[in-house]
Amino acid sequence: MNWKDYLDYSKLPTIFCPGCGIGIGLRAILQSLSDLNIKKEDIIFVSGIGCSSRIPGYLDLDSLHTLHGRAIPFATGVKLSYPEKNVIVITGDGDGLSIGGNHMIHAARRNINIKTFLFNNMTYGMTGGQASPTTPLNKITSTTPYGKYDSNFDSVELLKGANAGFIARGSVYHYNMLLKIVKQSITYKGFSFVEILSPCPTYYGRLQGFEDPAKFFVKQKDFVYSLDQKDRIKEEEKKDKLPIGIFKNEESETFEEIYFKIVEGLKTK
Ligand SMILES: Cc1ncc(C[n+]2csc(CCOP(=O)(O)OP(=O)(O)O)c2C)c(N)n1
């Protein structure tokens, strides 16, 4: 199946601004599903609210566009109702780490077999560029005109603490690497978390002084370093940069495997 066959052409064009990275991340997800030969009827997308969360609306397959921050609870219900399906959550840094942060850590801890793709553009794109939990310190946003004064957190470190089995970060600027990461996360059995660094030129880039979306996009190249090179890069060069790659890939019994075993056991009593 071609990746384009997952798209609902009647819904195009998308709402994404010129220079937005969400389309590239979407392409990596659809290309992975296509390369893995996963049929449309075996996939269910679930999202919250935000620019990134609009993704399922452009797809010709079963999907739920739910409430802001609540994609994971809906996806948990979907997975327990249809355990054989590939349940894919699309979320943003606001949706998945702010209002939905609590759901994220508990889904990771439970190891429910959901694939989570978090588009991190470091801002609330849809609502006009408010500061999010991943907006770095001192950055100008629409809610922090004098610079962001409360610190950000690293989602990868958060997910490690929540004991997620598959944790990765990619960037839309590094497409081939992103594709590999996304594909591996889809074949992983259990809760997988992939952060996709993606620029928001309209509501974040402009406030950082980038008038040209292409220049802001290229900036992403300097903002990251590959995890494979971490020992070869000096500590001061890593400062203010984020590593990209696969941080953890360890399978264990999933929530639904344990749950259905208990249900089966009770039937024989
Ligand atoms: C309960 C609730 N609170 C707030 C909002 C307003 N709202 C819609 S999208 C959004 C932020 C989206 O940011 P993010 O998840 O980072 O997605 P992006 O648009 O940047 O892709 C907010 C605050 C809402 N829809 N519902």
The ligand as a Gaussian input file, in Angstrom:
#p B3LYP/6-31G(d) Opt

LIG

1 1
 C      -10.009000      22.102000      27.973000
 C       -9.391000      22.999000      26.934000
 N       -8.503000      23.935000      27.318000
 C       -7.912000      24.725000      26.397000
 C       -8.247000      24.606000      25.068000
 C       -7.629000      25.538000      24.056000
 N       -6.574000      24.892000      23.290000
 C       -6.804000      24.306000      22.091000
 S       -5.417000      23.716000      21.384000
 C       -4.472000      24.257000      22.670000
 C       -2.979000      24.093000      22.694000
 C       -2.425000      23.188000      21.662000
 O       -1.047000      23.120000      21.797000
 P       -0.247000      21.815000      21.408000
 O       -0.845000      20.619000      22.011000
 O        1.187000      22.069000      21.715000
 O       -0.518000      21.677000      19.846000
 P       -0.056000      22.536000      18.586000
 O       -1.247000      23.359000      18.206000
 O        1.138000      23.346000      18.976000
 O        0.268000      21.478000      17.575000
 C       -5.247000      24.884000      23.651000
 C       -4.704000      25.478000      24.895000
 C       -9.179000      23.606000      24.707000
 N       -9.515000      23.391000      23.423000
 N       -9.736000      22.834000      25.645000

